[in-house]
Amino acid sequence: MSASARPAATLAPGPTPIVALDYATAVEAMRMVDRLPDADFWKVGLQLFTAEGPDGVRALKRRGKRVFLDLKL
C-alpha cells in the first residue's frame, strides 16, 4: 500500500453532539432539523420554547429526536 492510499479512518464512539436550535420560530428550527437529518440530539432554548411552547419539543420527538430543554429562568 502506498503512502497516499491509506485505509479509511474509523471514528471511535464518543460524545454525541447536541445541535442548538436558537431560532425564534418552529418553522426556522424545523428547517435546520431538515438540513441536518443525521443529527439526533437537539437543544431547545428559552427563546424557541417561549415562542412555540411544548409543541416545538413535541415536533422534534415525533421525528424521533432527542431533546435537551435548556430553560435558564
Secondary structure, DSSP 8 states (H G I E B T S, - for coil): --TT-------------EEEE--SSHHHHHHHHHH-TT--EEEEEHHHHHHHTHHHHHHHHHTT-EEEEE---
